[in-house]
Amino acid sequence: MAANVAAEYDVFLSHRSPDKPMVERLAEKLVEEARLSPFLDRWHLIPGEPWQESLEQALNRSRCVAVFVGPSGVSSWENEEMRAALSRRVQEHAFRVIPVLLPGADQEAKDKLPTFLLRFTWVDFSSGIDDPVAFSRLVAGIRGQAPGRSGVQKLSAASPYVRQSVRDIMADVLRQTGIDLASLPLGVGATIRTIIRRCQLQYPDLPPEEVARQVSAGRAAAYEKKYAQRSQKEDERYRAFEEWESELNALLRHLGLRDLARCRAINVGLGNGLEKPYFYKDFKQLVGVDLSAKALASAAQEIVRLETHQAEAEELQGVASHAFDLYLSLRTYQSSFFDIGEALFAACRVLDDGGRAVISIPYVYVDQGRLLNGLLRPGGHDLDPDLPYEIADAVRRGLQTLGFEQLGMHTGLFEIYVYGTKTS
């Protein structure tokens, strides 16, 4: 591919035909809102002329290429466009290849891509084609600029997520036991085990078992204070609860769980039973696990035939091994000081061979009537649009390490689902 032809287009939009409506919508936004000049085959190919040659010429006259990945992945011709673009990238470092994830694309579609494409920084529209953060990242990529903080969304001071943090509540509780959590330098990603070990080092005169008990009790108290009385008004899913419930049912059917009357299920991080989907009553057995006794008492009043069990997700103390066909954990794995690796080991232990795990990570907040995408960064009001997907991918990789098969990720209305099947 020649590199000395004057560029006519800011970006070449490489996509599959089934994804054209979404890509054309983005092309219109690039023209109208960003004043950019994209190449879109429907707009620029001349009827009657050889389309392959025209596409090659257009790609050669574009400053960069955006490779769109939809629900059906990447077509063979799109692969040729992409490989030509990558070949040009080797010769011209200023030429950029921008992978773009469209709504409906799952991890399986992404996994089918050539491995060399995966090393480029992605733009993620999986939460919606009108996602302003993703669009600002796409525009920045086309212009060759860092996206900066212009697209960062913030929660208001009135949001229940920022009024008081889990760490602050834990610090108040532990201070009464003589443990000063506020003095410990805890970085991003610190787990409950990290805190316990740091406190054991900080207070060598206290019995290690007692330190562990007090710290775990402090986290339980913090979760109870923040979430035991959580209401429908504070739950984003109640913006479209029936649709969310149908989405979860469809996912379970996709995993082969069609007869819930024969299914033994455990719901880890159940909370107060706020999300009481109708299918909860249909399980052969349903055990709800949470750190908060108060939340579990409320859940037992809401959900028919629920068995409650107070325990940490990382251990599931007292829960029998190989006892369940479904491990369900909704909107728990992103929690403060949560240990994903330990919790997945516990999930693997309690699942029977062939059992399914379904774990979700939220990526939408409702704040003063606004729908905001991302997860809250520790210590502030900023939402990180990439963090939900980073956590979801960590869950997927953890399941893969444990030997789970039929792994997948699905972006739903309000949360990202990660699922897999335990092998024997």
C-alpha positions in Angstrom: 0.0 0.0 0.0 1.4 3.3 -1.0 1.9 5.8 1.8 2.4 9.0 -0.2 -1.2 9.6 -1.4 -2.8 12.7 0.1 -5.3 11.8 2.7 -8.9 12.7 1.9 -10.6 11.0 4.9 -9.9 11.3 8.6 -10.9 7.7 9.3 -11.8 4.6 7.3 -14.8 2.8 8.9 -14.2 -1.0 8.5 -17.3 -3.0 9.5 -19.6 -5.9 8.7 -22.8 -5.3 6.8 -25.1 -6.4 9.7 -23.5 -3.6 11.8 -23.9 -0.9 9.2 -26.8 0.9 10.9 -24.8 1.4 14.1 -21.6 2.4 12.2 -23.6 4.8 10.0 -25.0 6.4 13.1 -21.5 6.9 14.4 -20.4 8.2 11.0 -23.1 10.9 11.2 -22.0 11.9 14.7 -18.4 12.2 13.5 -19.5 14.5 10.8 -22.1 16.6 12.7 -20.5 16.8 16.1 -16.8 16.3 15.6 -16.5 17.9 12.1 -14.5 14.9 10.9 -14.6 13.3 7.4 -15.1 9.5 7.7 -15.1 7.1 4.8 -18.3 4.9 4.7 -18.8 2.5 1.8 -22.5 3.3 1.5 -21.7 7.0 1.2 -18.7 7.0 -1.1 -18.6 3.9 -3.3 -19.7 4.7 -6.9 -22.3 2.2 -8.3 -20.8 0.2 -11.3 -17.2 0.5 -10.2 -15.1 -2.4 -8.8 -15.7 -2.1 -5.1 -12.6 -3.9 -3.9 -10.3 -1.5 -5.7 -12.3 1.5 -4.5 -12.1 0.3 -0.9 -8.3 -0.2 -1.2 -7.9 3.3 -2.6 -10.1 4.8 0.2 -8.1 3.0 2.9 -4.9 4.3 1.3 -6.4 7.9 1.4 -7.4 7.7 5.1 -5.4 8.9 8.1 -6.5 6.0 10.3 -8.9 3.1 10.3 -11.5 2.1 12.9 -12.2 -1.6 12.9 -15.7 -2.3 14.3 -16.5 -5.5 16.1 -20.2 -6.3 16.4 -22.1 -9.4 17.7 -21.0 -11.5 14.7 -17.3 -10.6 14.9 -15.1 -9.6 11.9 -15.9 -10.8 8.3 -13.2 -12.2 6.0 -13.1 -9.1 3.8 -12.9 -6.9 6.9 -9.9 -9.0 7.9 -8.2 -8.1 4.6 -8.9 -4.4 5.2 -7.6 -4.8 8.7 -4.5 -6.6 7.7 -3.7 -4.1 5.0 -4.1 -1.4 7.7 -1.8 -3.2 10.1 0.7 -3.6 7.3 0.6 0.2 6.7 0.9 0.7 10.5 4.2 -1.2 10.5 5.5 1.2 7.8 3.9 4.4 9.2 3.9 4.8 12.9 1.6 7.8 12.6 -1.1 5.6 11.0 -3.5 4.4 13.7 -5.7 1.3 13.9 -8.6 1.8 16.4 -10.5 -1.3 17.4 -14.2 -0.4 18.3 -16.5 -2.7 20.3 -20.2 -2.3 19.3 -23.3 -3.0 21.4 -24.1 -6.7 21.4 -20.5 -7.9 20.9 -19.4 -10.4 23.5 -16.0 -11.7 24.6 -16.3 -14.6 22.2 -16.4 -12.2 19.2 -13.4 -10.4 20.6 -11.6 -13.6 21.2 -11.9 -14.6 17.5 -9.9 -11.5 16.4 -6.3 -11.9 15.3 -4.1 -11.6 18.3 -2.1 -8.6 17.0 -5.3 -6.5 16.9 -5.8 -7.0 20.7 -2.7 -5.0 21.6 -4.3 -1.8 20.4 -6.3 0.4 22.8 -10.0 -0.3 22.4 -13.0 2.1 22.2 -15.9 0.4 23.9 -19.5 1.2 22.8 -21.0 -1.9 24.4 -23.1 0.1 26.8 -24.8 2.0 23.9 -24.1 3.6 20.6 -24.7 7.0 22.1 -22.3 6.6 25.0 -20.7 10.1 25.2 -17.5 8.8 26.9 -16.9 6.2 24.2 -17.6 8.7 21.4 -15.1 11.2 22.9 -12.5 8.4 23.0 -13.2 7.5 19.4 -12.8 11.2 18.3 -9.6 11.5 20.3 -8.2 8.4 18.6 -9.1 9.6 15.1 -7.4 12.9 15.9 -4.4 11.3 17.4 -5.0 12.8 20.8 -5.1 11.5 24.4 -8.8 11.5 25.5 -7.8 13.2 28.8 -10.5 13.8 31.4 -13.0 15.7 29.3 -15.2 12.6 29.1 -15.1 11.8 32.8 -18.5 11.7 34.5 -18.9 12.4 38.1 -21.4 11.3 40.8 -23.0 14.1 42.7 -22.4 14.6 46.4 -26.0 13.5 47.1 -25.3 10.0 45.6 -25.5 7.2 48.2 -22.4 5.8 46.7 -20.2 8.7 47.8 -21.9 10.0 51.0 -19.8 7.6 53.1 -17.4 5.0 51.8 -17.0 1.4 53.1 -13.5 2.3 54.2 -14.7 5.2 56.3 -17.4 3.1 58.0 -14.9 0.3 58.6 -12.5 2.8 60.1 -15.1 4.1 62.5 -16.1 0.6 63.6 -12.5 -0.7 64.0 -11.4 2.4 65.9 -13.6 1.3 68.7 -11.6 -2.0 68.9 -8.2 -0.2 69.0 -7.4 -0.8 65.3 -6.6 2.4 63.3 -7.5 1.6 59.7 -7.1 5.2 58.7 -3.3 5.1 59.2 -2.8 2.1 56.8 -1.7 3.0 53.3 -4.1 0.9 51.2 -3.8 1.2 47.5 -6.3 0.6 44.7 -7.1 -3.1 44.6 -6.6 -3.8 48.3 -8.6 -6.8 49.4 -10.0 -7.9 52.8 -7.0 -10.3 53.1 -4.6 -7.4 52.4 -6.2 -5.3 55.2 -6.1 -8.2 57.6 -2.4 -8.9 57.0 -1.5 -5.2 57.2 -3.4 -4.9 60.5 -1.7 -8.0 61.9 1.7 -6.5 61.1 0.6 -3.1 62.5 -0.6 -4.7 65.8 1.7 -7.6 66.6 0.6 -7.7 70.2 -2.9 -8.6 69.2 -3.7 -12.3 68.5 -3.8 -12.6 64.6 -7.1 -14.5 64.8 -8.7 -11.7 66.7 -7.4 -9.1 64.3 -8.8 -11.1 61.4 -12.2 -11.5 63.1 -12.4 -7.7 63.9 -11.5 -6.6 60.4 -14.0 -9.0 58.8 -16.6 -7.9 61.2 -15.8 -4.2 60.4 -16.4 -4.9 56.7 -19.7 -6.7 57.4 -20.8 -3.7 59.5 -19.9 -1.3 56.7 -21.8 -3.3 54.1 -24.8 -3.6 56.4 -24.9 0.1 57.0 -24.7 1.0 53.3 -26.8 -1.7 51.7 -29.1 -3.5 54.1 -31.8 -1.0 53.7 -31.2 -0.3 50.0 -34.5 0.6 48.3 -35.8 0.3 44.7 -35.2 4.0 44.2 -31.5 3.4 44.7 -31.4 0.4 42.3 -30.7 1.3 38.7 -32.4 -1.9 37.5 -35.8 -0.6 38.5 -35.6 1.8 35.6 -36.6 -1.2 33.5 -37.0 -4.1 35.9 -39.0 -6.4 33.7 -36.6 -6.0 30.8 -33.7 -6.7 33.2 -35.4 -9.8 34.6 -36.1 -11.1 31.1 -32.5 -10.5 30.2 -31.3 -12.6 33.2 -33.8 -15.4 32.4 -32.6 -15.5 28.8 -29.0 -15.8 29.9 -29.8 -18.7 32.1 -31.7 -20.4 29.2 -28.6 -19.8 27.0 -26.5 -21.6 29.6 -28.9 -24.6 29.4 -30.7 -23.9 32.7 -34.3 -24.2 31.4 -35.9 -26.2 34.2 -35.3 -24.2 37.4 -37.4 -26.6 39.4 -34.5 -29.1 39.2 -31.8 -26.5 39.9 -30.0 -26.0 43.2 -28.9 -22.4 43.3 -26.7 -20.2 45.6 -26.9 -16.5 45.4 -23.8 -14.8 46.8 -24.1 -11.2 47.9 -27.9 -11.4 47.9 -28.4 -8.4 50.1 -31.9 -7.6 51.3 -33.7 -9.3 48.5 -34.4 -6.1 46.6 -33.9 -7.7 43.2 -36.6 -10.4 43.8 -37.1 -11.7 40.2 -40.1 -14.0 39.9 -37.9 -16.9 38.9 -36.4 -17.0 42.5 -39.5 -18.9 43.6 -39.0 -21.6 41.0 -35.6 -23.1 42.1 -35.5 -26.5 43.7 -33.3 -25.0 46.3 -32.1 -21.4 46.8 -29.5 -20.4 49.3 -28.9 -16.7 49.8 -25.5 -15.7 51.2 -24.5 -12.2 52.5 -22.3 -10.6 55.2 -25.3 -8.8 56.7 -27.7 -10.7 59.0 -30.1 -7.7 58.8 -30.1 -7.8 55.0 -30.7 -11.6 55.0 -33.6 -11.3 57.4 -35.2 -8.8 55.0 -34.5 -11.1 52.0 -36.2 -14.0 53.7 -39.4 -12.0 54.0 -39.3 -11.2 50.3 -38.3 -14.5 48.7 -40.3 -17.6 49.1 -38.5 -20.7 50.5 -35.2 -18.8 50.7 -32.5 -20.4 52.9 -30.2 -17.8 54.3 -26.5 -18.2 55.3 -24.3 -15.4 56.7 -20.8 -15.8 55.3 -18.0 -14.1 53.4 -18.0 -14.7 49.6 -14.3 -15.3 49.7 -14.7 -18.4 52.0 -18.4 -19.4 52.0 -17.8 -20.9 55.4 -20.3 -23.6 56.3 -21.5 -24.1 52.7 -21.2 -27.6 51.4 -18.9 -28.5 48.5 -20.3 -29.8 45.1 -23.8 -28.8 46.3 -25.1 -26.5 43.6 -26.0 -26.4 39.9 -25.9 -22.5 39.7 -23.6 -20.0 41.4 -25.2 -16.6 41.0 -23.6 -13.3 42.2 -25.1 -10.1 41.0 -23.3 -6.7 41.5 -21.0 -8.0 44.3 -17.6 -8.6 42.8 -16.8 -4.9 42.3 -17.4 -4.2 46.0 -14.8 -2.5 48.2 -11.9 -4.8 49.3 -13.5 -7.7 47.5 -11.1 -10.6 46.7 -12.1 -11.9 43.3 -9.6 -14.8 43.2 -10.6 -16.2 46.6 -14.3 -15.8 45.8 -13.9 -17.7 42.6 -12.2 -20.5 44.4 -15.1 -20.7 46.8 -17.5 -20.7 43.8 -15.7 -23.5 42.2 -15.7 -25.5 45.5 -19.5 -25.3 46.1 -20.5 -25.9 42.4 -21.1 -29.4 41.3 -19.4 -30.7 38.2 -21.2 -29.2 35.2 -22.5 -26.4 37.3 -22.8 -22.8 35.9 -21.4 -19.6 37.4 -23.1 -16.3 36.5 -21.4 -13.2 37.9 -22.4 -9.6 37.0 -20.6 -6.2 37.3 -22.7 -3.0 37.2 -21.7 -0.3 34.8 -24.6 2.2 35.1 -25.5 4.6 37.8 -28.7 6.7 38.1 -27.8 10.0 39.8 -30.4 12.8 40.0 -32.2 11.5 37.0 -29.0 11.1 34.9 -27.8 7.8 33.5 -24.0 7.6 34.0 -21.6 4.9 32.8 -18.7 3.4 34.6 -17.7 2.5 38.2 -16.7 4.8 41.0 -13.0 5.3 41.4 -11.8 5.0 45.0 -11.6 8.2 47.0 -13.6 10.6 44.7 -16.7 11.2 42.6 -15.2 10.2 39.2 -16.6 7.3 37.2 -14.1 5.1 35.3 -15.8 3.8 32.1 -13.2 1.1 31.6 -13.2 -0.3 35.2 -16.4 -2.4 34.9 -14.9 -4.2 31.9 -11.5 -4.6 33.6 -13.2 -6.3 36.6 -15.4 -8.4 34.3 -12.3 -9.6 32.4 -10.5 -10.4 35.7 -13.5 -12.6 36.6 -13.4 -14.3 33.2 -9.7 -14.9 33.4 -10.1 -16.3 37.0 -12.8 -18.7 35.8 -10.6 -19.8 33.0 -7.7 -20.4 35.4 -9.9 -22.7 37.4 -10.8 -24.8 34.4 -14.2 -23.4 33.6 -15.3 -23.8 30.0 -17.9 -22.3 27.7 -16.8 -18.9 29.1 -18.5 -15.8 27.9 -19.3 -12.1 28.6 -22.5 -10.3 27.9 -23.2 -6.6 28.3 -26.8 -6.1 29.4 -29.0 -3.2 30.2 -27.3 -2.3 33.5 -24.5 -4.8 34.1 -21.9 -7.0 32.4 -22.5 -10.7 32.9 -19.6 -13.2 33.0 -20.4 -16.9 32.8 -18.9 -20.3 32.6 -19.4 -24.0 33.2 -17.4 -26.0 35.8 -15.7 -29.0 34.3 -15.3 -32.3 36.1 
